[in-house]
Amino acid sequence: MTTSTRSRTSARQAPGTPGAILPDALYRLDEAAARMGWGAHALRAARRRGLKVHRSGKRGYVVGRDLLSHVVGGETN
């Protein structure tokens, strides 16, 4: 396996594997929940506890910084 093939293969994630949350990225709610390893109940609970959700049409989005801040309980820069 060549270096370029190996790096592309290792960059892929198995389905259902949590991924990184970048502070300056925008995530659909379902994508954010999947990256965090949350189910529907955990996502609803986070929203009830104040996770800031931005709506556009029928879709909901969360900014990575808001999600990280919600999880760690403080500001992230």
C-alpha positions as protocol buffer text, in pm:
chain_id: "A"
residue {
  index: 1
  type: MET
  ca { x: 0 y: 0 z: 0 }
}
residue {
  index: 2
  type: THR
  ca { x: 140 y: 339 z: -93 }
}
residue {
  index: 3
  type: THR
  ca { x: 158 y: 633 z: 145 }
}
residue {
  index: 4
  type: SER
  ca { x: -116 y: 827 z: -35 }
}
residue {
  index: 5
  type: THR
  ca { x: -349 y: 526 z: -35 }
}
residue {
  index: 6
  type: ARG
  ca { x: -278 y: 458 z: 332 }
}
residue {
  index: 7
  type: SER
  ca { x: -353 y: 817 z: 437 }
}
residue {
  index: 8
  type: ARG
  ca { x: -680 y: 822 z: 243 }
}
residue {
  index: 9
  type: THR
  ca { x: -785 y: 489 z: 393 }
}
residue {
  index: 10
  type: SER
  ca { x: -705 y: 593 z: 750 }
}
residue {
  index: 11
  type: ALA
  ca { x: -892 y: 922 z: 704 }
}
residue {
  index: 12
  type: ARG
  ca { x: -1218 y: 738 z: 637 }
}
residue {
  index: 13
  type: GLN
  ca { x: -1442 y: 647 z: 927 }
}
residue {
  index: 14
  type: ALA
  ca { x: -1656 y: 343 z: 976 }
}
residue {
  index: 15
  type: PRO
  ca { x: -2030 y: 417 z: 975 }
}
residue {
  index: 16
  type: GLY
  ca { x: -2147 y: 518 z: 1320 }
}
residue {
  index: 17
  type: THR
  ca { x: -1799 y: 615 z: 1436 }
}
residue {
  index: 18
  type: PRO
  ca { x: -1790 y: 951 z: 1615 }
}
residue {
  index: 19
  type: GLY
  ca { x: -1595 y: 1221 z: 1435 }
}
residue {
  index: 20
  type: ALA
  ca { x: -1421 y: 1544 z: 1517 }
}
residue {
  index: 21
  type: ILE
  ca { x: -1617 y: 1860 z: 1595 }
}
residue {
  index: 22
  type: LEU
  ca { x: -1448 y: 2171 z: 1455 }
}
residue {
  index: 23
  type: PRO
  ca { x: -1532 y: 2500 z: 1632 }
}
residue {
  index: 24
  type: ASP
  ca { x: -1582 y: 2701 z: 1312 }
}
residue {
  index: 25
  type: ALA
  ca { x: -1789 y: 2440 z: 1126 }
}
residue {
  index: 26
  type: LEU
  ca { x: -2166 y: 2423 z: 1083 }
}
residue {
  index: 27
  type: TYR
  ca { x: -2330 y: 2082 z: 1134 }
}
residue {
  index: 28
  type: ARG
  ca { x: -2680 y: 1953 z: 1062 }
}
residue {
  index: 29
  type: LEU
  ca { x: -2839 y: 1830 z: 1383 }
}
residue {
  index: 30
  type: ASP
  ca { x: -2832 y: 1467 z: 1270 }
}
residue {
  index: 31
  type: GLU
  ca { x: -2465 y: 1495 z: 1173 }
}
residue {
  index: 32
  type: ALA
  ca { x: -2369 y: 1660 z: 1504 }
}
residue {
  index: 33
  type: ALA
  ca { x: -2553 y: 1389 z: 1698 }
}
residue {
  index: 34
  type: ALA
  ca { x: -2379 y: 1115 z: 1498 }
}
residue {
  index: 35
  type: ARG
  ca { x: -2036 y: 1272 z: 1551 }
}
residue {
  index: 36
  type: MET
  ca { x: -2103 y: 1296 z: 1925 }
}
residue {
  index: 37
  type: GLY
  ca { x: -2237 y: 942 z: 1940 }
}
residue {
  index: 38
  type: TRP
  ca { x: -2573 y: 1072 z: 2064 }
}
residue {
  index: 39
  type: GLY
  ca { x: -2911 y: 917 z: 2005 }
}
residue {
  index: 40
  type: ALA
  ca { x: -3234 y: 1110 z: 1956 }
}
residue {
  index: 41
  type: HIS
  ca { x: -3301 y: 1133 z: 2331 }
}
residue {
  index: 42
  type: ALA
  ca { x: -2957 y: 1280 z: 2408 }
}
residue {
  index: 43
  type: LEU
  ca { x: -2999 y: 1537 z: 2131 }
}
residue {
  index: 44
  type: ARG
  ca { x: -3340 y: 1642 z: 2265 }
}
residue {
  index: 45
  type: ALA
  ca { x: -3199 y: 1666 z: 2616 }
}
residue {
  index: 46
  type: ALA
  ca { x: -2911 y: 1886 z: 2496 }
}
residue {
  index: 47
  type: ARG
  ca { x: -3157 y: 2116 z: 2319 }
}
residue {
  index: 48
  type: ARG
  ca { x: -3370 y: 2141 z: 2634 }
}
residue {
  index: 49
  type: ARG
  ca { x: -3056 y: 2227 z: 2834 }
}
residue {
  index: 50
  type: GLY
  ca { x: -2981 y: 2517 z: 2601 }
}
residue {
  index: 51
  type: LEU
  ca { x: -2788 y: 2391 z: 2299 }
}
residue {
  index: 52
  type: LYS
  ca { x: -2829 y: 2675 z: 2049 }
}
residue {
  index: 53
  type: VAL
  ca { x: -2989 y: 2552 z: 1725 }
}
residue {
  index: 54
  type: HIS
  ca { x: -3020 y: 2762 z: 1408 }
}
residue {
  index: 55
  type: ARG
  ca { x: -3311 y: 2685 z: 1176 }
}
residue {
  index: 56
  type: SER
  ca { x: -3325 y: 2721 z: 799 }
}
residue {
  index: 57
  type: GLY
  ca { x: -3647 y: 2591 z: 655 }
}
residue {
  index: 58
  type: LYS
  ca { x: -3709 y: 2249 z: 805 }
}
residue {
  index: 59
  type: ARG
  ca { x: -3343 y: 2187 z: 885 }
}
residue {
  index: 60
  type: GLY
  ca { x: -3169 y: 2254 z: 1214 }
}
residue {
  index: 61
  type: TYR
  ca { x: -2800 y: 2337 z: 1239 }
}
residue {
  index: 62
  type: VAL
  ca { x: -2553 y: 2381 z: 1522 }
}
residue {
  index: 63
  type: VAL
  ca { x: -2221 y: 2565 z: 1519 }
}
residue {
  index: 64
  type: GLY
  ca { x: -1932 y: 2346 z: 1634 }
}
residue {
  index: 65
  type: ARG
  ca { x: -1824 y: 2610 z: 1890 }
}
residue {
  index: 66
  type: ASP
  ca { x: -2172 y: 2606 z: 2049 }
}
residue {
  index: 67
  type: LEU
  ca { x: -2174 y: 2226 z: 2062 }
}
residue {
  index: 68
  type: LEU
  ca { x: -1828 y: 2208 z: 2220 }
}
residue {
  index: 69
  type: SER
  ca { x: -1917 y: 2483 z: 2466 }
}
residue {
  index: 70
  type: HIS
  ca { x: -2234 y: 2296 z: 2564 }
}
residue {
  index: 71
  type: VAL
  ca { x: -2047 y: 1971 z: 2625 }
}
residue {
  index: 72
  type: VAL
  ca { x: -1755 y: 2111 z: 2824 }
}
residue {
  index: 73
  type: GLY
  ca { x: -1969 y: 2369 z: 3001 }
}
residue {
  index: 74
  type: GLY
  ca { x: -1756 y: 2670 z: 2918 }
}
residue {
  index: 75
  type: GLU
  ca { x: -1633 y: 2888 z: 2637 }
}
residue {
  index: 76
  type: THR
  ca { x: -1408 y: 2746 z: 2366 }
}
residue {
  index: 77
  type: ASN
  ca { x: -1194 y: 2972 z: 2149 }
}
